[in-house]
Every structure is written in structure tokens, then in C-alpha cells.
């Protein structure tokens, strides 16, 4: 006798059996910070370094990238001023 419910029941049993055989690896335990490890980096210092790279490049594109990444940083206005100077030809 071919009954659809019997076939579905067999599929469910086989699927559940197959899933039960799968093992999930255990997560690595959290390691505490090591004594003497380097301190966290000052985020503002990283932004200032990025501005310095834009200054070294001296291009509108470099300043625009800086502004796009840090639109509210105090150096963003300086980047805008530099773009204006480049566009007007005054350095």
C-alpha cells in the first residue's frame, strides 16, 4: 500500500537520524588579556594618521576619502579647506 503519509514519515525519520549524527565543534574558550600586551590604540591617533596620509597624497580624491570616512571629525573641515585650495589653485 502506497500511502503518502507513510513516505513522509520515513523521510522525517531518516532526516532526523541523519541530523543526530552531526556533531558541532565546541567553541574556543575565551582567553583573558595577556599581561604586558600592547594597550588599545587611540582611535583619534589613527584618524590623524589617515589625515596625514591624505596630506602627503595632496589630492582631492585623498581628502574626499578622508571626509567620507570621518565626516564629523574636526579634521574634516581642514580636508574641505584643502580641497578648496586645490580647486582654486592656491596652496
Order of alpha helices (4+ residues) and beta strands (2+ residues): alpha-alpha-alpha-alpha
